[in-house]
Amino acid sequence: MISPGVVYLLRAAPTLLLPPLIVYGVLQYLSGFPVFAITKALWFRFPLLLLADPFALYLLDQWTELSHWLQARRLGAQVLPQVQGRWYIPLQIDVLVQCVKAIPGEYVADNFGHMLLTQGKTVVLRAAGQRKVLTMEPRYVKRILATNFENFPKGDDLFGAATRSVLGVGVFNSDGDLWKFHRTLTRPFFTRDRTSDFKIFDKHANAILEILRDASRTGTPLDIQDVFARFTLDSATEFLIGDCVNSIQEPMLLPGGVEPPRKNTTGHSTSDFFKAFARAQEIMSIRVRTGKIWPLREIKKDAIEEHSQQFRAYFEPIFDKALQRRKELLREKDETGTLNHEVEEGTTFLDSLLQQTDNRTLIRDALVNTLSAGRDTHPEVLSTAREEILQVIGPSASPTYEKLRELKYLRAVLNETLRLFPPVPMNIRESINSDIWEAADGRRYFIPAGTPAAYSVIHMHRDEELWGPDALVFDPMRWIDSRLARLTANPMMFLPFNAGPRICVGQQARIALLNTVGRITDDSCFQFAYNETSFLLVRLLQTFSGITLRPDGQPAGTLPDPHGRWDLTRGRNAIEKIWPKSHSTLYVHGGLWGVMEEA
């Protein structure tokens, strides 16, 4: 298979060859004059030919800048301020290099956060002839996600191209009619009736409680993040597909992140799936940060393909069963020769998908996208929440939908966790047409057509101007006391599950928040993500009184600031006991190793 880099160079060949050809032609012409005899010398020609493309890119970049300034002036607007590099290097190559080099060792999104907090909360990142808008301001995020949604799709040039080998053509990176198809197909499976049936949650929660109990009694540290990920994977596959992968039955990782001995060496383990999917997302994140020239990093081979094959192979048996099920459905068609497309009770997401298509790629992409969302929930445990749970539900009763509604402090814990550690710390869209963004002081900013617009949810959630001087402190009471008035006045400052038409269909935590504020009262909106997380937290805190972190269980090099390069004056860098990182979603680097304290 041809690598992305080779494909990119082949497509760009006419553009790349034109400047050197022009230079060569000029040199040939000048060499005919005795006064320009030097132009015949190879030592003179070679550097000029080599610099032809960079110089052409520089001229194009300057022309683009002038064009944007003229367009803005005609519209009575101005261009956004630009991020300045440490040195004045043409095309600001140093800025691009800094962005990419920061990824492996940085606190989650710290490099972008430093740009936003020191150079302006909405800026243009201009590097290597590319431009990208960065913002952490709610008014502009609202413009991107809601009020001008149609003009800011995911986009195919950057995000779509960079993520297709991981997400395919699923709901997360499709636009237009294909996105509407995925959205329409998914939504019926996240209604209140479906997501408030807790039998699936209860079964899988009991399985992980046994594992956590055994580890607690022996004092053996476990990767709690891995345990929770398996719970959500098993719950999601059974809920959406009707065929649980039973990942919780496989041996857990040993302290230090060591793989346990395998009983079956022929299949694909859950650990293989998680590792491959995480690595694929890391590469995907690097691609997006690099910009539209990302294929140049992958000249030899597609860096994601190997990992994509591994995590897709994990679901191959399910796909085989799915297609066999479709054949059975076709045999059971009614006399009119059509399939019943209604979503009936007991129908799974996969059943509904099979009624729409037999395209294996479309089925695979839809499932991978939906399951990847269900895998990345990270609940926090606080002792005060346990007291509330024991008072409202009791020490052993299984929680019901109605009882979960009464757990106001637990809801506050979830909201505060999602504020400081949003599942998707940063996201990106791309403008189709030019746009005008109006600042609070009346200034108008010009956004050119075809500009990627990245918004930082994590820095918006930690902004002291929005949340107050204690914005960096984990304090669930802000969702209960007078500080909640800040959010009531500006709901867009809390976006853990997106907003606008692309809001996550499993976004119960946000709905729960808005119910608390009194802005939404429709009980039917309660959905999968909040119910799953709340249910698991309740069962955990009925059984355990707390968790003790065990740094000795962490794999080498995964504790915070392993190389001593973090700026400890920034944000929460100096106080974290774990290392938050992100690819497409937020996770704890190396896992969250600890021991549960049995009640």
C-alpha positions as CSV (number, residue, x, y, z in Angstrom):
1,M,0.0,0.0,0.0
2,I,1.3,3.5,-0.9
3,S,2.1,5.6,2.1
4,P,0.3,8.9,2.9
5,G,3.5,10.8,2.3
6,V,4.0,9.4,-1.2
7,V,0.4,10.1,-2.1
8,Y,0.8,13.6,-0.8
9,L,3.9,14.2,-2.9
10,L,2.4,12.8,-6.0
11,R,-0.6,15.0,-5.7
12,A,1.5,18.0,-4.9
13,A,4.1,17.3,-7.6
14,P,2.9,19.9,-10.2
15,T,2.9,22.6,-7.5
16,L,6.2,21.5,-6.1
17,L,7.9,21.3,-9.5
18,L,6.7,24.7,-10.8
19,P,9.0,27.0,-8.7
20,P,12.2,25.1,-9.5
21,L,11.3,25.0,-13.2
22,I,10.7,28.7,-13.2
23,V,14.1,29.3,-11.5
24,Y,15.8,26.9,-13.9
25,G,14.2,28.7,-16.9
26,V,15.4,32.1,-15.6
27,L,18.9,30.8,-15.0
28,Q,19.1,29.3,-18.4
29,Y,18.0,32.5,-20.0
30,L,20.5,34.6,-18.0
31,S,23.3,32.2,-18.7
32,G,23.2,33.4,-22.3
33,F,24.6,36.8,-21.3
34,P,28.3,37.0,-20.5
35,V,27.7,39.3,-17.5
36,F,25.6,36.5,-15.9
37,A,28.1,33.7,-16.6
38,I,28.0,32.7,-13.0
39,T,24.5,31.3,-13.4
40,K,26.0,28.4,-15.3
41,A,27.9,27.2,-12.2
42,L,26.4,24.2,-10.4
43,W,27.3,25.6,-7.0
44,F,25.3,28.7,-7.8
45,R,22.3,26.9,-9.3
46,F,21.8,24.1,-6.8
47,P,21.0,26.3,-3.7
48,L,18.6,28.5,-5.8
49,L,16.8,25.4,-7.1
50,L,16.7,24.0,-3.5
51,L,15.3,27.2,-2.1
52,A,12.8,27.7,-4.8
53,D,9.9,25.9,-3.1
54,P,10.5,27.4,0.4
55,F,10.7,30.9,-1.1
56,A,7.6,30.4,-3.2
57,L,5.8,29.2,0.0
58,Y,7.0,32.3,1.8
59,L,5.7,34.6,-0.9
60,L,2.4,32.7,-1.0
61,D,2.1,33.0,2.8
62,Q,2.8,36.8,2.7
63,W,0.2,37.2,-0.1
64,T,-2.4,35.2,1.9
65,E,-1.7,37.4,4.9
66,L,-2.2,40.6,2.8
67,S,-5.4,39.1,1.2
68,H,-6.9,38.3,4.6
69,W,-6.1,41.8,5.9
70,L,-7.7,43.4,2.9
71,Q,-10.8,41.2,3.2
72,A,-11.1,42.0,6.8
73,R,-10.8,45.7,6.2
74,R,-13.5,45.6,3.5
75,L,-15.9,44.0,6.1
76,G,-15.0,46.5,8.8
77,A,-13.2,43.9,10.8
78,Q,-9.6,43.0,11.7
79,V,-7.5,39.9,11.7
80,L,-6.8,38.0,14.9
81,P,-3.5,38.4,16.7
82,Q,-0.9,35.8,15.8
83,V,1.1,33.5,18.1
84,Q,4.7,34.7,18.1
85,G,7.6,32.2,18.1
86,R,10.7,32.5,20.2
87,W,12.8,33.5,17.2
88,Y,12.0,35.3,13.9
89,I,12.2,32.4,11.5
90,P,10.5,32.6,8.1
91,L,7.2,30.8,8.0
92,Q,7.5,30.3,11.8
93,I,8.7,26.8,11.4
94,D,9.9,26.9,15.0
95,V,6.2,27.2,16.2
96,L,5.2,24.1,14.3
97,V,8.2,22.2,15.6
98,Q,7.4,23.3,19.2
99,C,3.8,22.1,18.9
100,V,4.7,18.6,17.7
101,K,7.7,18.1,20.0
102,A,5.6,19.1,23.0
103,I,3.2,16.2,22.6
104,P,5.1,13.2,24.2
105,G,6.1,14.9,27.5
106,E,3.6,17.6,28.1
107,Y,0.8,17.9,30.6
108,V,-2.5,17.6,28.6
109,A,-2.7,20.4,26.0
110,D,-0.2,22.5,28.0
111,N,1.6,23.9,25.0
112,F,-1.6,25.3,23.4
113,G,-2.7,26.5,26.8
114,H,0.5,28.5,27.2
115,M,-0.2,30.2,23.9
116,L,-3.8,31.0,24.8
117,L,-3.0,32.3,28.3
118,T,0.1,34.4,27.4
119,Q,-0.7,35.6,23.9
120,G,-4.5,35.9,23.9
121,K,-7.5,33.7,24.5
122,T,-8.3,33.7,20.7
123,V,-5.3,33.7,18.4
124,V,-4.1,32.5,15.0
125,L,-1.4,29.9,15.0
126,R,0.5,30.6,11.7
127,A,3.3,28.2,10.8
128,A,4.7,26.6,7.6
129,G,2.2,28.5,5.4
130,Q,-0.7,27.1,7.5
131,R,-3.2,28.9,9.7
132,K,-5.3,27.6,12.6
133,V,-7.5,29.6,14.9
134,L,-7.1,28.7,18.6
135,T,-9.8,29.8,21.1
136,M,-10.9,29.2,24.7
137,E,-13.7,31.8,24.7
138,P,-17.3,30.6,25.1
139,R,-18.8,33.1,22.7
140,Y,-16.6,31.9,19.8
141,V,-17.1,28.2,20.7
142,K,-20.8,28.9,20.5
143,R,-20.4,30.4,17.1
144,I,-18.5,27.3,15.9
145,L,-20.8,24.7,17.4
146,A,-24.2,26.3,17.4
147,T,-25.1,29.6,15.8
148,N,-23.0,29.0,12.7
149,F,-22.8,25.2,12.9
150,E,-23.3,24.7,9.1
151,N,-20.2,26.7,8.3
152,F,-18.0,24.8,10.7
153,P,-18.0,21.1,9.8
154,K,-15.3,18.7,10.9
155,G,-13.8,19.2,7.5
156,D,-12.2,16.7,5.1
157,D,-8.9,18.4,4.4
158,L,-7.4,18.2,7.9
159,F,-9.5,16.3,10.5
160,G,-11.2,14.0,8.1
161,A,-8.0,13.0,6.3
162,A,-6.0,12.7,9.5
163,T,-8.5,10.5,11.3
164,R,-10.0,8.4,8.5
165,S,-7.6,5.4,9.0
166,V,-8.9,5.2,12.7
167,L,-12.5,6.4,12.6
168,G,-13.3,5.6,9.0
169,V,-16.5,7.2,8.0
170,G,-18.2,7.1,11.4
171,V,-20.2,9.7,13.2
172,F,-17.2,11.5,14.7
173,N,-15.5,12.5,11.5
174,S,-18.3,12.6,8.9
175,D,-20.3,15.6,7.8
176,G,-23.4,16.4,5.8
177,D,-25.8,13.5,4.9
178,L,-23.4,10.8,6.1
179,W,-23.2,12.4,9.6
180,K,-27.0,12.8,9.6
181,F,-27.4,9.1,8.7
182,H,-25.1,8.0,11.6
183,R,-26.8,10.4,14.0
184,T,-30.3,9.3,13.1
185,L,-29.3,5.7,13.4
186,T,-27.7,6.2,16.8
187,R,-30.2,8.5,18.6
188,P,-33.1,5.9,19.2
189,F,-30.7,3.8,21.3
190,F,-30.1,6.6,23.8
191,T,-33.6,7.3,24.9
192,R,-34.6,7.2,28.6
193,D,-36.4,3.9,28.4
194,R,-33.3,2.2,27.0
195,T,-30.6,3.9,29.1
196,S,-32.4,3.6,32.4
197,D,-32.6,-0.2,32.2
198,F,-29.7,-1.1,34.5
199,K,-29.6,-4.9,34.2
200,I,-26.6,-4.7,31.9
201,F,-24.8,-2.3,34.2
202,D,-25.5,-4.4,37.3
203,K,-24.1,-7.6,35.7
204,H,-20.9,-6.1,34.7
205,A,-20.5,-4.0,37.8
206,N,-20.7,-7.1,39.9
207,A,-17.9,-8.7,37.9
208,I,-15.5,-5.8,38.5
209,L,-16.4,-5.5,42.1
210,E,-15.2,-9.1,42.7
211,I,-11.9,-8.3,41.0
212,L,-11.5,-5.1,43.0
213,R,-12.3,-6.9,46.2
214,D,-9.7,-9.6,45.6
215,A,-7.1,-7.0,44.9
216,S,-8.1,-5.0,48.0
217,R,-7.7,-8.0,50.3
218,T,-4.3,-8.9,49.0
219,G,-3.1,-5.2,48.7
220,T,-2.2,-5.7,45.1
221,P,-2.4,-2.5,43.0
222,L,-4.6,-2.6,40.0
223,D,-4.9,-0.2,37.0
224,I,-8.3,1.3,38.0
225,Q,-8.5,3.0,34.6
226,D,-8.1,-0.4,32.8
227,V,-10.8,-1.9,35.1
228,F,-13.3,0.9,34.3
229,A,-12.5,0.8,30.6
230,R,-13.3,-2.9,30.6
231,F,-16.6,-2.3,32.4
232,T,-17.6,0.4,29.8
233,L,-16.4,-1.8,26.9
234,D,-18.4,-4.8,28.1
235,S,-21.5,-2.7,28.9
236,A,-21.3,-0.9,25.6
237,T,-20.9,-4.0,23.5
238,E,-23.8,-5.7,25.1
239,F,-26.0,-2.6,25.1
240,L,-25.3,-1.6,21.5
241,I,-24.4,-4.9,19.8
242,G,-26.1,-7.6,22.0
243,D,-22.8,-9.5,22.1
244,C,-20.5,-8.7,25.0
245,V,-16.8,-9.1,24.4
246,N,-16.3,-10.2,28.1
247,S,-13.1,-8.2,28.5
248,I,-13.4,-8.3,32.3
249,Q,-12.8,-12.0,32.2
250,E,-9.3,-11.6,30.8
251,P,-6.3,-11.3,33.2
252,M,-5.7,-7.8,34.4
253,L,-2.4,-6.0,33.8
254,L,0.3,-6.6,36.5
255,P,2.0,-3.7,38.4
256,G,4.3,-1.8,36.2
257,G,1.9,-2.3,33.3
258,V,3.3,-5.9,32.7
259,E,1.2,-8.1,30.5
260,P,0.1,-11.3,32.3
261,P,0.7,-14.7,30.8
262,R,-1.9,-15.6,28.2
263,K,-3.9,-18.8,28.1
264,N,-4.9,-18.3,24.5
265,T,-2.2,-17.0,22.2
266,T,-4.2,-17.2,19.0
267,G,-6.8,-14.5,19.7
268,H,-6.6,-10.8,20.2
269,S,-6.6,-9.8,23.8
270,T,-8.4,-6.8,25.4
271,S,-5.0,-5.3,26.3
272,D,-3.9,-5.6,22.7
273,F,-7.1,-3.7,21.6
274,F,-6.7,-0.9,24.2
275,K,-3.0,-0.4,23.3
276,A,-3.5,-0.5,19.6
277,F,-6.5,1.9,19.8
278,A,-4.7,4.3,22.1
279,R,-1.5,4.3,19.9
280,A,-3.6,4.9,16.8
281,Q,-5.3,7.9,18.5
282,E,-1.9,9.3,19.6
283,I,-0.7,9.3,16.0
284,M,-4.0,10.8,14.9
285,S,-3.5,13.6,17.4
286,I,0.0,14.3,16.1
287,R,-1.4,14.4,12.5
288,V,-4.0,17.0,13.4
289,R,-1.4,19.2,15.3
290,T,1.0,19.0,12.3
291,G,-1.7,20.3,10.0
292,K,-2.4,19.5,6.4
293,I,1.2,18.6,5.7
294,W,1.1,15.7,8.2
295,P,1.6,13.1,5.4
296,L,5.2,14.3,5.1
297,R,5.9,12.7,8.4
298,E,4.8,9.3,7.0
299,I,6.8,9.0,3.8
300,K,7.8,5.4,4.4
301,K,4.5,3.9,5.7
302,D,1.1,4.8,7.1
303,A,2.0,5.1,10.8
304,I,-1.5,4.1,11.9
305,E,-2.3,1.1,9.7
306,E,-0.6,-1.5,11.8
307,H,-2.5,-0.4,14.9
308,S,-5.8,0.0,13.1
309,Q,-5.5,-3.6,11.9
310,Q,-5.0,-4.8,15.4
311,F,-8.0,-3.1,17.0
312,R,-10.2,-3.8,14.1
313,A,-9.3,-7.5,14.3
314,Y,-10.6,-7.5,17.9
315,F,-14.1,-7.0,16.5
316,E,-13.9,-9.2,13.5
317,P,-15.8,-12.1,15.1
318,I,-18.6,-9.7,16.0
319,F,-18.7,-8.4,12.4
320,D,-18.9,-12.0,11.1
321,K,-21.8,-12.8,13.4
322,A,-23.4,-9.5,12.4
323,L,-23.3,-10.3,8.7
324,Q,-24.6,-13.8,9.3
325,R,-27.5,-12.2,11.3
326,R,-28.3,-10.0,8.3
327,K,-28.6,-13.0,6.1
328,E,-31.1,-14.4,8.6
329,L,-33.0,-11.2,8.6
330,L,-33.2,-11.2,4.8
331,R,-34.7,-14.7,4.9
332,E,-37.3,-13.5,7.3
333,K,-38.5,-10.6,5.1
334,D,-42.2,-10.0,5.0
335,E,-44.3,-10.7,1.9
336,T,-43.7,-7.2,0.5
337,G,-40.0,-8.0,0.3
338,T,-39.0,-5.2,2.7
339,L,-37.3,-5.2,6.0
340,N,-38.9,-3.6,9.1
341,H,-37.0,-0.5,9.8
342,E,-38.7,0.4,13.1
343,V,-36.6,0.3,16.2
344,E,-38.5,-2.2,18.4
345,E,-38.0,-3.2,22.0
346,G,-35.0,-5.5,22.2
347,T,-33.5,-4.3,19.0
348,T,-29.8,-3.5,19.3
349,F,-27.9,-0.7,17.6
350,L,-26.2,-3.4,15.4
351,D,-29.6,-4.9,14.5
352,S,-30.8,-1.5,13.3
353,L,-27.5,-0.9,11.4
354,L,-27.9,-4.3,9.6
355,Q,-31.3,-3.3,8.5
356,Q,-29.8,-0.3,6.7
357,T,-26.7,-1.8,5.1
358,D,-24.5,-4.8,4.5
359,N,-21.5,-2.6,3.9
360,R,-18.8,-4.2,6.2
361,T,-16.7,-1.0,6.3
362,L,-19.7,1.2,7.2
363,I,-20.8,-1.3,9.9
364,R,-17.3,-1.4,11.3
365,D,-16.8,2.4,11.3
366,A,-20.1,3.0,13.0
367,L,-19.4,0.5,15.8
368,V,-15.8,1.7,16.4
369,N,-16.9,5.3,16.6
370,T,-19.8,4.6,19.0
371,L,-17.7,2.2,21.2
372,S,-14.8,4.5,21.4
373,A,-17.1,7.1,22.9
374,G,-18.4,4.6,25.5
375,R,-14.9,3.5,26.5
376,D,-13.5,6.8,27.9
377,T,-15.5,7.6,31.0
378,H,-13.3,8.5,34.0
379,P,-15.4,8.7,37.3
380,E,-13.9,10.3,40.4
381,V,-14.5,8.9,43.9
382,L,-15.0,11.2,46.9
383,S,-15.9,10.1,50.4
384,T,-18.7,12.6,50.7
385,A,-20.5,11.1,47.8
386,R,-20.5,7.7,49.6
387,E,-22.3,9.2,52.6
388,E,-25.0,10.5,50.3
389,I,-25.3,7.2,48.5
390,L,-25.7,5.3,51.8
391,Q,-28.4,7.7,52.9
392,V,-30.4,7.7,49.7
393,I,-29.9,4.2,48.4
394,G,-28.4,2.2,51.2
395,P,-25.4,-0.1,51.5
396,S,-26.4,-2.8,49.1
397,A,-29.6,-2.0,47.2
398,S,-29.2,-1.7,43.4
399,P,-29.7,1.9,42.3
400,T,-32.7,2.8,40.2
401,Y,-33.1,5.6,37.8
402,E,-35.3,7.6,40.2
403,K,-32.8,7.1,43.1
404,L,-29.9,8.4,40.9
405,R,-31.9,11.5,40.4
406,E,-31.8,12.2,44.1
407,L,-28.0,12.0,44.3
408,K,-27.3,15.7,44.0
409,Y,-23.8,15.6,45.4
410,L,-22.8,12.7,43.2
411,R,-24.0,14.7,40.2
412,A,-21.9,17.6,41.4
413,V,-18.8,15.3,41.7
414,L,-19.4,14.1,38.1
415,N,-19.8,17.6,36.8
416,E,-16.7,18.8,38.6
417,T,-14.7,15.9,37.2
418,L,-15.9,16.7,33.7
419,R,-15.0,20.3,34.2
420,L,-11.4,19.8,35.2
421,F,-10.9,16.7,33.1
422,P,-13.3,16.9,30.0
423,P,-13.4,13.7,27.9
424,V,-12.3,15.7,24.8
425,P,-9.9,18.4,26.0
426,M,-9.6,20.0,22.6
427,N,-11.6,19.8,19.4
428,I,-11.5,21.2,15.9
429,R,-13.7,22.3,13.0
430,E,-13.0,24.0,9.7
431,S,-14.7,27.0,8.1
432,I,-16.4,26.5,4.7
433,N,-17.0,30.3,4.1
434,S,-15.4,33.3,5.8
435,D,-17.0,34.4,9.0
436,I,-17.0,37.4,11.4
437,W,-16.6,36.8,15.1
438,E,-17.7,39.7,17.4
439,A,-15.9,40.2,20.7
440,A,-17.5,41.3,23.9
441,D,-16.1,44.8,23.4
442,G,-17.6,45.2,19.9
443,R,-14.5,44.4,17.9
444,R,-15.0,42.3,14.8
445,Y,-12.6,39.6,13.8
446,F,-12.3,38.1,10.3
447,I,-12.1,34.3,10.0
448,P,-11.1,33.3,6.4
449,A,-12.7,30.5,4.5
450,G,-11.0,27.1,4.8
451,T,-9.5,27.9,8.3
452,P,-9.2,25.2,10.9
453,A,-10.7,26.5,14.2
454,A,-9.6,24.6,17.3
455,Y,-11.2,25.2,20.6
456,S,-9.8,24.2,24.0
457,V,-12.5,22.9,26.3
458,I,-10.0,22.1,29.1
459,H,-8.7,25.6,29.3
460,M,-12.1,27.2,29.0
461,H,-13.2,24.9,31.9
462,R,-10.2,26.1,34.0
463,D,-10.4,29.8,33.2
464,E,-10.4,31.9,36.3
465,E,-12.3,34.7,34.5
466,L,-15.2,32.3,34.0
467,W,-15.1,30.1,37.1
468,G,-13.5,32.4,39.7
469,P,-10.1,32.4,41.5
470,D,-10.5,28.8,42.6
471,A,-11.0,27.5,39.0
472,L,-8.1,25.0,39.3
473,V,-9.4,23.5,42.6
474,F,-11.5,20.3,42.5
475,D,-14.6,21.4,44.5
476,P,-18.0,19.8,43.7
477,M,-19.8,22.3,45.9
478,R,-19.5,24.9,43.1
479,W,-22.4,23.1,41.5
480,I,-24.5,23.5,44.5
481,D,-23.7,26.8,46.1
482,S,-23.9,30.4,44.8
483,R,-21.0,29.9,42.4
484,L,-23.5,28.0,40.1
485,A,-24.8,31.4,39.1
486,R,-21.8,31.9,36.9
487,L,-22.8,28.9,34.8
488,T,-26.5,30.0,34.7
489,A,-25.4,33.2,33.1
490,N,-23.1,31.6,30.6
491,P,-24.0,27.9,29.9
492,M,-21.5,27.6,27.0
493,M,-18.6,27.7,29.5
494,F,-19.2,24.1,30.4
495,L,-19.1,21.8,27.4
496,P,-17.9,18.3,28.4
497,F,-20.0,16.6,25.7
498,N,-19.9,19.2,22.9
499,A,-22.9,21.5,22.0
500,G,-25.2,22.3,19.2
501,P,-26.4,19.7,16.6
502,R,-23.3,17.5,17.2
503,I,-23.8,17.2,21.0
504,C,-23.0,13.7,22.2
505,V,-26.1,11.5,22.2
506,G,-24.9,10.0,25.5
507,Q,-24.5,13.4,27.2
508,Q,-26.5,12.8,30.3
509,A,-24.0,14.5,32.6
510,R,-24.7,17.9,30.8
511,I,-28.4,17.3,30.8
512,A,-28.1,16.6,34.6
513,L,-26.3,19.8,35.1
514,L,-28.9,21.8,33.2
515,N,-31.7,20.1,35.1
516,T,-29.9,21.3,38.3
517,V,-29.9,24.8,37.0
518,G,-33.5,24.5,36.1
519,R,-33.1,25.1,32.4
520,I,-34.3,21.6,31.2
521,T,-37.1,19.6,32.8
522,D,-37.7,16.8,30.3
523,D,-36.9,13.6,32.1
524,S,-36.8,11.7,28.8
525,C,-33.4,13.3,28.1
526,F,-31.5,11.2,30.7
527,Q,-29.1,9.1,28.7
528,F,-26.3,6.5,28.7
529,A,-23.1,8.2,29.8
530,Y,-24.4,9.7,33.1
531,N,-26.4,6.6,34.0
532,E,-23.5,4.2,33.3
533,T,-21.0,6.3,35.3
534,S,-23.5,7.0,38.2
535,F,-24.4,3.4,38.5
536,L,-20.8,2.3,38.6
537,L,-19.9,4.9,41.2
538,V,-22.8,4.0,43.4
539,R,-21.9,0.3,43.3
540,L,-18.3,1.1,44.0
541,L,-19.0,3.4,46.9
542,Q,-21.4,1.0,48.5
543,T,-18.6,-1.6,48.5
544,F,-15.5,0.5,49.1
545,S,-14.9,3.6,51.3
546,G,-12.1,5.0,49.1
547,I,-9.0,4.5,47.0
548,T,-5.3,4.7,47.8
549,L,-3.1,5.7,44.8
550,R,-0.1,3.4,44.4
551,P,2.6,5.1,42.4
552,D,4.7,1.9,42.8
553,G,2.4,0.2,40.4
554,Q,2.9,2.8,37.6
555,P,5.0,1.8,34.6
556,A,8.4,3.5,34.4
557,G,8.3,7.0,33.1
558,T,4.5,7.6,33.6
559,L,4.5,9.6,36.8
560,P,4.0,13.4,36.5
561,D,6.9,15.3,34.9
562,P,9.3,12.4,34.4
563,H,12.0,14.5,32.8
564,G,11.6,17.6,34.9
565,R,10.5,19.8,32.0
566,W,7.0,20.9,33.2
567,D,6.5,24.5,34.0
568,L,5.2,24.1,37.6
569,T,3.8,27.6,37.6
570,R,1.2,26.7,35.0
571,G,-2.3,25.4,35.9
572,R,-2.4,22.2,37.9
573,N,1.1,21.1,36.8
574,A,2.5,21.3,40.3
575,I,-0.3,19.5,42.1
576,E,-1.2,16.5,39.9
577,K,-0.4,13.1,41.3
578,I,-1.2,11.4,38.0
579,W,-0.3,12.4,34.4
580,P,-3.3,13.5,32.3
581,K,-2.7,13.2,28.6
582,S,-4.9,13.2,25.5
583,H,-5.0,11.8,22.0
584,S,-8.6,12.2,20.8
585,T,-9.8,11.8,24.4
586,L,-8.3,12.4,27.8
587,Y,-6.7,9.5,29.7
588,V,-4.2,8.9,32.6
589,H,-0.8,8.1,31.1
590,G,0.4,4.7,32.3
591,G,-3.0,4.0,34.0
592,L,-4.4,4.9,37.4
593,W,-2.8,2.4,39.8
594,G,-4.3,2.0,43.2
595,V,-6.0,-0.2,45.8
596,M,-9.7,0.1,46.8
597,E,-10.3,0.3,50.5
598,E,-13.1,-2.1,51.3
599,A,-15.9,-0.7,53.5
